[in-house]
Amino acid sequence: MATTETAYGVLSLPEEGRAGDDDRVYIRLRRTLDIGAFGASATYQAKAGEEVIFEHDELGPGADGQEELYAVVQGNATFTLDGEEIEAPQGTVVFVQPGTKRQAVATSDETIVLAVGGRRGEAYRLPPGAELHDFFEHYNEKDWEGALAACHVALEKYPGNALILYNIACMQSMLGRGDEALGTLGEAVEKWPKFKENAQKDDDFASIREDPRFVELVG
């Protein structure tokens, strides 16, 4: 990437994709290019027949109700939008409202899809999932205290958010704070019941898995 201090940034999506460790490479354009006005990312998929955009909508606890525009800048893809398949060769753009379930599969090798998003009529802000970036950095280093602190910073921006609360509960459990973890997890699953399924299989809750309160909470 070539940049000046403030004027512009240049990045090659194919080069970024090929430099990745996996067939599917998520390219963080917003963070890398320091974009502040809107969300932007790209995904590179080396192999035809594999997902380039995972199935999701923008209404869950990690999302922020953003509209999204996808552009196939290299290769070809098939989008599935609320069950309807849309063929998207290179040069196709696909606009998706927040509640639409979307997924895309590459239909040629080295497919790249650009995604741009934001909330209609409102200034851009990081969605809750993106606010947890520092949490995941600490988590991957097994720095549970640092990860917990990062979650609390994110929670100040999104009070009561179920995804952030769930990850706080995970760190409380990892730190041996079982009572706190159970209380926080209870808040998370009350706001987003699907987290019960996550918690049943999540190794972060190994320290409280046998607690009858945990069993009662997640089933």
C-alpha positions in Angstrom: 0.0 0.0 0.0 1.2 3.5 -0.9 -0.1 6.5 1.1 0.5 10.1 2.0 -0.2 11.3 5.6 -3.7 12.5 4.9 -4.5 12.8 1.2 -5.1 9.3 -0.1 -4.5 5.5 0.2 -3.9 2.9 -2.5 -4.2 -0.9 -2.0 -4.3 -3.8 -4.4 -7.1 -6.2 -3.5 -5.7 -9.1 -5.5 -2.3 -8.7 -3.8 -3.9 -8.5 -0.4 -6.0 -11.6 -1.0 -3.1 -13.7 -2.4 -1.0 -12.7 0.6 -3.5 -14.2 3.1 -3.0 -17.5 4.9 -6.4 -19.0 3.9 -8.4 -19.4 0.8 -10.9 -16.9 2.1 -9.3 -13.6 3.1 -11.1 -10.7 4.8 -9.5 -7.4 3.8 -10.1 -4.6 6.4 -10.3 -1.6 4.1 -11.8 0.8 6.7 -9.1 0.1 9.3 -6.2 -0.2 6.8 -7.0 3.0 4.9 -8.3 4.8 8.0 -11.8 5.4 6.5 -14.0 7.3 8.8 -17.1 8.2 6.8 -18.4 4.7 6.0 -17.7 1.0 6.5 -15.7 -0.7 3.8 -14.1 -4.2 3.4 -13.4 -6.7 0.7 -13.3 -10.5 0.7 -11.1 -12.7 -1.5 -12.0 -16.3 -2.2 -9.3 -18.3 -3.9 -11.5 -21.3 -4.8 -14.7 -21.5 -6.8 -17.6 -23.2 -5.0 -16.6 -21.8 -1.6 -18.3 -19.0 0.4 -17.0 -15.4 -0.2 -19.7 -13.8 1.9 -20.9 -15.8 4.9 -24.7 -15.9 5.5 -25.8 -13.0 7.8 -28.1 -10.1 8.1 -27.5 -6.7 9.7 -30.0 -7.0 12.6 -28.2 -9.2 15.0 -26.4 -8.1 18.2 -23.1 -7.7 16.4 -24.6 -5.5 13.6 -25.9 -1.9 13.5 -28.7 -2.0 11.0 -26.5 -1.0 8.1 -27.5 -1.0 4.4 -24.8 -2.7 2.4 -23.7 -2.4 -1.2 -21.6 -5.3 -2.6 -19.6 -5.1 -5.8 -18.0 -8.0 -7.6 -14.7 -6.5 -8.6 -13.0 -9.7 -9.7 -14.3 -13.2 -10.7 -17.9 -14.3 -10.4 -20.3 -15.1 -7.5 -23.8 -16.3 -6.8 -25.6 -14.3 -4.2 -28.5 -15.8 -2.2 -30.8 -13.1 -0.9 -33.7 -14.3 1.3 -33.5 -17.6 -0.5 -33.4 -16.1 -4.1 -30.3 -16.8 -6.1 -28.7 -13.9 -8.1 -25.9 -14.5 -10.6 -23.3 -11.8 -10.1 -20.5 -11.8 -12.7 -17.6 -9.3 -12.5 -19.0 -5.7 -12.5 -22.2 -6.6 -10.7 -23.4 -4.5 -7.7 -25.9 -5.9 -5.2 -27.7 -3.5 -2.7 -29.1 -5.2 0.4 -31.3 -3.8 3.2 -30.5 -4.6 6.8 -33.1 -7.4 7.3 -32.2 -9.3 4.2 -30.4 -12.6 4.8 -27.5 -12.6 2.4 -24.7 -15.1 1.3 -22.4 -15.3 -1.7 -20.5 -18.2 -3.1 -17.6 -17.7 -5.6 -18.2 -19.3 -8.9 -14.7 -18.7 -10.2 -11.3 -18.8 -8.6 -9.9 -15.6 -7.1 -13.2 -13.9 -6.7 -13.2 -10.6 -4.8 -16.3 -8.9 -3.4 -16.2 -5.3 -2.1 -18.6 -4.3 0.6 -19.6 -0.7 1.6 -22.1 0.0 4.4 -23.7 2.5 6.6 -26.9 3.5 8.3 -29.4 5.5 6.3 -29.6 9.1 7.3 -27.0 8.8 10.2 -23.3 9.4 10.6 -21.2 6.3 10.4 -20.2 4.5 13.6 -18.5 1.2 14.1 -21.0 -1.6 14.7 -20.8 -3.6 17.9 -18.9 -6.5 16.3 -16.2 -4.1 15.0 -15.9 -2.4 18.4 -14.7 -5.7 19.7 -11.6 -5.7 17.6 -9.3 -5.0 20.6 -11.1 -7.6 22.6 -10.2 -10.3 20.0 -6.6 -9.2 19.9 -6.3 -9.6 23.7 -8.3 -12.9 23.5 -6.0 -14.4 20.9 -3.1 -13.6 23.2 -4.9 -15.2 26.1 -4.9 -11.9 27.9 -8.2 -12.4 29.7 -8.0 -9.2 31.8 -7.1 -7.1 28.8 -9.9 -8.7 26.8 -12.4 -8.0 29.6 -11.3 -4.4 29.8 -11.7 -4.0 26.0 -15.3 -5.4 26.3 -16.2 -2.8 28.9 -14.9 0.0 26.6 -17.1 -1.4 23.8 -20.1 -1.7 26.3 -19.8 2.1 27.1 -20.5 2.7 23.4 -23.3 0.1 23.1 -24.9 -0.2 26.6 -26.7 -3.5 27.1 -25.5 -5.0 23.8 -26.0 -8.8 23.9 -22.8 -9.7 22.0 -20.6 -7.6 24.2 -22.3 -8.9 27.3 -21.8 -12.5 26.1 -18.1 -11.9 25.7 -17.8 -10.3 29.1 -19.4 -13.4 30.6 -16.8 -15.5 28.7 -13.9 -13.5 30.2 -15.4 -13.6 33.7 -15.7 -17.3 33.4 -12.1 -17.6 32.2 -10.9 -15.5 35.1 -12.7 -17.7 37.6 -15.5 -15.3 38.4 -18.3 -17.8 38.1 -21.1 -15.8 39.8 -20.4 -12.7 37.8 -20.2 -14.8 34.6 -23.6 -16.4 35.2 -25.2 -13.1 35.9 -23.8 -11.5 32.8 -24.6 -14.5 30.6 -28.2 -14.3 31.9 -28.4 -10.7 30.6 -26.9 -11.7 27.3 -29.3 -14.6 26.6 -32.3 -12.6 27.8 -31.5 -10.0 25.1 -30.5 -12.6 22.4 -31.8 -16.1 23.2 -29.7 -17.7 20.4 -26.7 -17.3 22.6 -27.9 -20.2 24.7 -26.8 -22.5 21.8 -23.4 -20.8 21.7 -22.9 -21.1 25.4 -23.7 -24.9 25.4 -20.6 -25.5 23.2 -18.3 -22.6 24.3 -15.2 -23.8 26.0 -14.9 -20.4 27.7 -17.6 -21.6 30.1 -15.7 -24.8 31.1 -15.3 -23.5 34.6 -19.1 -23.2 35.2 -20.4 -25.8 32.9 -21.3 -28.2 35.7 -23.0 -25.5 37.8 -26.7 -26.2 38.0 -27.4 -22.5 37.3 -25.6 -22.7 34.0 -27.4 -25.8 33.0 -30.7 -24.2 33.9 -29.8 -21.0 32.0 -28.7 -22.5 28.7 -30.6 -25.9 28.7 
